[in-house]
Amino acid sequence: RRAGGGVLSFLRGGSGGSRDPSPQHNPHFAYNKGEAAVRYVPGSEWGDSGNIQDEPDVTVMSDDATPSPEEKPKVGSAATSPHIELQFSDSAAKFYCRVYFADQFRKLRKLILPGSDNFFIRSLSRCKMWEAKGGKSGSSFSKTDDDRFILKQMSNMEVDSFEKFGPQYFQYMKLCISEQQPTALAKIMGVYRIGFRNTQTNHALRQDVLVMENLFYSRKISQKFDLKGSLRNRLVNTTSKRAEDELVLLDENLLKCSVESPLYLRPHSKHVLKSAITSDSAFLSTNLVMDYSLLVGVDEDTQELVVGIIDYIRTFTWDKKLEMVVKSTVSLGGQGKMPTVVSPQLYRGRFLEAMDRYFLHVPDHWTGLGK
């Protein structure tokens, strides 16, 4: 929360930090040569063990408020929107932070993180730049030093989309947690606009960032797949892969791997997976969200598949409609394959059909009973 820490470490590339364990609330699908069970761990509410104390040099302003030089904003002034803004400074720089949906995110974190927001703030206080290989968005990424959270740079379009989509997201997550409904959505823990201006060099920087859970926290992942259900330009060249690379494979890579080593699930495991992504994709389609992925990791130690739907911010706006039309033209190639970007309804249908094909189920000694 001071000049050298907080979410601003994402801009400055700070290091250090501490480890605080946090539970995961996505389904874990066992993967033991076709044998094992599903373990779905629904969210539960923990009590708030303490309140965060405000720093004395922090000014809280209402959203879009622009104070005049003569009038200093009053601390704790009433906000007319769900966002709050903070400004603070040290001897070398002035910092700015807008917290989107501040109270809604606080309540969501209380449901799915242990203890109070102190754990969350402590993790964000030390971050490091992270090169996420395999993605095509061009966004910059960072990780907290304790490996619990991932910070992703957001475009203006994504911020605008989330401002409209956010209230529905909070309502859906509350429903899933209260009714113990399986969900594969990777949890978004906060959205921020952060920036600073160096008062000595006049250098300034501003970024919008999204903080989400790291699905692979405290796990030893041997393979990672980013699956959209499309086969157009969804192949990663693995010939130049180095041992230290965190390479994320795509749909066509999975199909090639499945020839010799399919990802088998037991029937009940696949049922929970199908139930989660069916309800999640229905929610996303209703809110005109598309271009999301199912991130899959194979845990070497537990022989489980760890899955989560990521990148579910983009709505079907005019630029995505134009992209779909352009990529559908024969002149740009594609070998007759449907472009990755299609309408939310078409995207959902293709996504569900592909996930059903990608994960094969094998019978167990309970198969057929009860019919």
Secondary structure, 3 states (H helix, E strand, C coil): CCCCCHHHHHHHCCCCCCCCCCCCCCCEEECCCCCCCEECCCCCCCCCCCCCCCCCCCEEEECCCCCCCCCCCCCCCCCCCCCEEEEEECCCEEEEEEEECHHHHHHHHHHHCCCCCHHHHHHHCCEEEECCCCCCCCCCEEEECCCCEEEEEECHHHHHHHHHHHHHHHHHHHHHHHCCCCCCECCEEEEEEEEEEECCCCCEEEEEEEEEECCCCCCCEEEEEEECCCCCCCCCCCCCCCCCCCCCECHHHHHHHHHHCCEEECHHHHHHHHHHHHHHHHHHHHCCECCCEEEEEEECCCCEEEEEEECCCCECCHHHHHHHHHHHCHHHCCCCCCCCCCCHHHHHHHHHHHHHHHEEECCCCCCCCCC
